[in-house]
Structure formats: structure tokens, C-alpha cells
Amino acid sequence: MNYTVIIIFTIVIILVSLQYTLNKILLELREIKQILRRKPK
């Protein structure tokens, strides 16, 4: 088997999962921000 193909494939999978995780975190942060804005000071 060609190791470079395996390495590239693994890196792509890691990047995609990182992107997904970061998007989830960003969405959560936006929700928290909206909740904080609604609270009266």
C-alpha cells in the first residue's frame, strides 16, 4: 500500500473533523451570546 495516500487521507479526515467541531463550538458561542444579550442588566 502507498503510505502517502494513507497519510493524506488521514490528514483530510482530521481537518474535516476539526472543522466540524469548530463549527459546533461557534454555534454554541453564538447561542450563549444571544442569551446573555436578552438578560436585563
C-alpha positions in Angstrom: 0.0 0.0 0.0 1.0 3.5 -0.7 1.8 5.3 2.6 1.5 8.8 1.3 -2.1 8.2 0.2 -2.9 6.9 3.7 -1.3 9.9 5.3 -3.1 12.4 3.1 -6.4 10.6 3.7 -5.8 10.7 7.5 -4.9 14.4 7.4 -8.0 15.2 5.4 -10.2 13.3 7.9 -8.6 15.1 10.8 -9.1 18.5 9.2 -12.8 17.8 8.4 -13.5 16.7 12.0 -11.7 19.8 13.3 -13.8 22.0 11.1 -17.0 20.3 12.2 -16.0 20.6 15.9 -15.1 24.3 15.5 -18.4 25.0 13.8 -20.3 23.4 16.7 -18.3 25.5 19.2 -19.0 28.6 17.2 -22.8 27.9 17.1 -22.8 27.3 20.9 -21.0 30.6 21.5 -23.5 32.5 19.3 -26.4 31.0 21.3 -24.7 31.9 24.6 -24.1 35.4 23.3 -27.8 35.8 22.4 -28.9 34.5 25.8 -26.6 37.0 27.5 -27.9 39.8 25.4 -31.5 39.0 26.4 -30.8 39.2 30.2 -31.6 42.6 31.6 -28.6 44.3 33.3 
